[in-house]
Amino acid sequence: MKLKVLIHEAEEGGFWAEVPSIEGCVTQGESFDELLTNLYEAVEGCLSVDLEDIQLTPGDRVLEIAV
């Protein structure tokens, strides 16, 4: 999966980024490298789902795929 990310320079220094295709997915970093690390974590967190809150029936399956 490829996502477009908007990277901004923060007024107080460092950077912040937003992922327009994932509502509310934003992060920041003091350096560009830190921003990239935080960005991967933010996307993973925004796309993760907690299965404990989902009702599954005996015929349902859970499948994890890489995109």
C-alpha positions as CSV (number, residue, x, y, z in Angstrom):
1,M,0.0,0.0,0.0
2,K,1.3,3.5,-0.8
3,L,0.0,6.5,1.0
4,K,0.6,10.2,0.3
5,V,1.9,12.1,3.3
6,L,2.0,15.9,3.7
7,I,5.1,17.0,5.6
8,H,5.2,20.4,7.2
9,E,8.0,22.3,8.9
10,A,6.9,23.2,12.4
11,E,7.2,26.9,13.5
12,E,9.0,25.9,16.7
13,G,11.4,23.6,14.8
14,G,11.1,20.0,13.6
15,F,8.4,18.7,11.4
16,W,4.9,17.4,11.5
17,A,3.0,15.2,9.0
18,E,-0.5,14.2,8.2
19,V,-1.9,11.4,6.1
20,P,-5.0,12.8,4.3
21,S,-6.4,9.4,3.4
22,I,-6.6,8.3,7.1
23,E,-8.6,10.8,9.0
24,G,-6.9,12.0,12.2
25,C,-3.6,10.4,11.4
26,V,-0.9,13.0,12.3
27,T,2.5,12.9,14.0
28,Q,5.6,15.0,14.6
29,G,9.3,14.7,15.1
30,E,12.3,16.9,16.0
31,S,14.2,15.6,13.0
32,F,13.2,14.2,9.6
33,D,14.4,10.7,10.7
34,E,12.3,10.9,13.9
35,L,9.3,12.0,11.9
36,L,9.6,9.0,9.6
37,T,9.8,6.6,12.5
38,N,6.8,8.3,14.2
39,L,4.9,8.3,10.9
40,Y,5.2,4.5,10.5
41,E,4.0,4.0,14.1
42,A,1.1,6.5,13.6
43,V,-0.2,4.8,10.4
44,E,0.0,1.4,12.1
45,G,-1.9,2.7,15.1
46,C,-4.5,4.3,13.0
47,L,-5.1,1.2,10.9
48,S,-5.0,-1.3,13.8
49,V,-8.3,-2.8,15.0
50,D,-8.9,-4.3,18.5
51,L,-10.7,-7.6,17.9
52,E,-11.9,-7.7,21.5
53,D,-14.6,-5.2,20.7
54,I,-15.9,-7.2,17.7
55,Q,-18.6,-9.9,17.9
56,L,-17.5,-12.9,15.9
57,T,-19.8,-15.9,15.1
58,P,-18.6,-19.4,14.7
59,G,-18.5,-19.1,10.9
60,D,-16.4,-15.9,10.9
61,R,-12.7,-15.8,10.1
62,V,-10.0,-13.4,11.0
63,L,-7.4,-12.9,8.3
64,E,-4.3,-10.7,8.5
65,I,-2.9,-9.4,5.2
66,A,0.1,-7.3,4.4
67,V,-0.5,-4.3,2.1
